[in-house]
Amino acid sequence: MPAEIKSKVKQVEFSENSYLKKAKSFFEEAALVTMFCGRFFKELVKPPYEFAEFIKQAYLVGYKSFPLVATTGFIMGLVLTIQSRPTLATFGAESWLPAMVAVSIVREIGPVITALIFAGKVGSGIGAELASMKVTEQIDAMEVAGINPFKYIVVTRVMAATLMLPILVIAADAIALYGSYIGVNLKGDVSFHLFFLKVFEKLTFADVFPATIKTVFFGFAVGIISCYKGYNSNKGTEGVGLSANSAVVMGSLTIFIMDMIAVQITSLFSK
Amino acid sequence: MKAETIKAEVAHLNKSFGSNKVLLDMNFKIREGENLVVLGKSGSGKSVLIKCLIGLIEPDEGEIFLLGENVQDLEREALNILRKKVGFLFQSAALYDSKTVKENLEFHLRGSKTKSKEEIDQLVLEALQNVGLEEAIDKMPSELSGGMKKRVGLARALMLKPELILYDEPTTGLDPITSKEISRLILDVQKKYNTASIIITHDIECARITANRMIILKDGKAFIEGTYKELSESGDEWVSSFFK
């Protein structure tokens, strides 16, 4: 076989091997995350319960994220209103602006954008914190002291993320609607009462309920992925950065995938 | 020697990571009130040995008895109970970053329903007095020097009045003066509480101060065993190189 063909064959074999390796490592990772989830549920129901640490984490994850989420929500509502107005004005449908923005924010933009911000702030924080605890042997220190580090560190953080994200999303939606009200009034004169009358005229339980339920899953995904990445970190200090980074990347991607599935399920029930 | 005075026993311990054989047929015993120093070059398996002892790493073969119980046979709950009777000082001290010195010490007493708040406060104070750091009680670990962190780590290890203390490189990363202080502290703890200690180190000065008996590891095996004096006078060139 000529040398040129041999080298081409080698290149093909090499790329096939690397794809196989990537596929294998993806499935291995998926299996490990599933096992990690299994352990989470097992430890969640088993006493003793770490209520004090859960409250502390809920404060850190929820309350401390509120200013960022509130600012983002306000800008989201304001910008969406300003950007949508010209298009609606073309069709003479400016009066639909509050309802359209409300449905967009409550059903889709509010939950997804807030969850992504949450993944960025909380996911990276948890990933880096746990990885750093692992590198500096703090997790081992708990283990040798007879304390279950999984229950103390992972269960409390995942529960805090799962329960705090829906609350943050509801708050972000409300602030985004207020931002939208400001946006409407930049080039018009609509009273607060009329704006929210229009909003709640179009918003139904079917808009609010599925959107809120999916944020519980988003919060769980962010919590469990960031904890998994941090708890299983290695490679020393380099691993801390890698864990934080991959917690955000994997968390954000999972949010989009879950959102796609949630939309399909919601549309099935709305038919 | 009475059987009940044996605080830890390792028999035919083997551990490999892939093809890398880290520990090969390790055997030793440690008695009440005795300081056993395990000396060896970096990468000789010292830290793996100490982590096998406390159940952080599972050995491939062999048996480990701590305070009379076979570590491998214990369920998680029973292992946790045993671990509360054993103190562990980590190489990095492993203090919890988000907690003050007081909270770090109290944390290891969690779930102790038999102790009141006042008793816990008293225990914290006593542990800090033992290491001469009462004034650092409300400081965060980030405000402490390397030597202070090690002392707080030692105070934390002493909180539950352990029968056995495991020291993983207690003087690594410290200047010679602080290293001596930590070594003397280890000796004080042994005298005050009559604890048995296994001290993993490559610091010969620490070994000289603390050791009642020493084991030198070579290629995962216990190469030689004896007192500091016996080993320092050994005719073996490799062993002598530690004492130069």
Chai-1 contact restraints between the chains, C-beta under 6 A:
chainA,res_idxA,chainB,res_idxB,connection_type,confidence,min_distance_angstrom,max_distance_angstrom,comment,restraint_id
A,T136,B,S92,contact,1.0,0.0,6.0,A-B,restraint_1
A,E137,B,F90,contact,1.0,0.0,6.0,A-B,restraint_2
A,E137,B,S92,contact,1.0,0.0,6.0,A-B,restraint_3
A,E137,B,A94,contact,1.0,0.0,6.0,A-B,restraint_4
A,Q138,B,A94,contact,1.0,0.0,6.0,A-B,restraint_5
A,Q138,B,Y96,contact,1.0,0.0,6.0,A-B,restraint_6
A,D140,B,L56,contact,1.0,0.0,6.0,A-B,restraint_7
A,A141,B,A94,contact,1.0,0.0,6.0,A-B,restraint_8
A,V144,B,I54,contact,1.0,0.0,6.0,A-B,restraint_9
A,V144,B,R83,contact,1.0,0.0,6.0,A-B,restraint_10
A,V144,B,F88,contact,1.0,0.0,6.0,A-B,restraint_11
A,A145,B,H108,contact,1.0,0.0,6.0,A-B,restraint_12
A,G146,B,N80,contact,1.0,0.0,6.0,A-B,restraint_13
A,G146,B,R83,contact,1.0,0.0,6.0,A-B,restraint_14
A,G146,B,K84,contact,1.0,0.0,6.0,A-B,restraint_15
